[in-house]
């Protein structure tokens, strides 16, 4: 893997998400599971994992169909992440 600034930014973002979730859980403990439109009981961490995994597939699909630049994939991934945390 080539360690470029986008690669480093990706790993910094993942670390920031995990740190943010830890702080959120510290100040508002017990993010109890809730049932979303998929019928799954998910916690905050589950929704974070689902949104990150789905975003990876969105970026791969964007790269396969449209190539670079990846700004469209980023917009779709952010919208997908908000939707996952809201409705899943």
Secondary structure, DSSP 4 states (H G I P E B T S, - for coil): ----HHHHHHHHHHHHHHHHHHHHHHHS-----EE-TTS-EE-HHHHHHHHHHHHHHHHHHHHHHT-S--HHHHHHHHHHHHHHHHH-
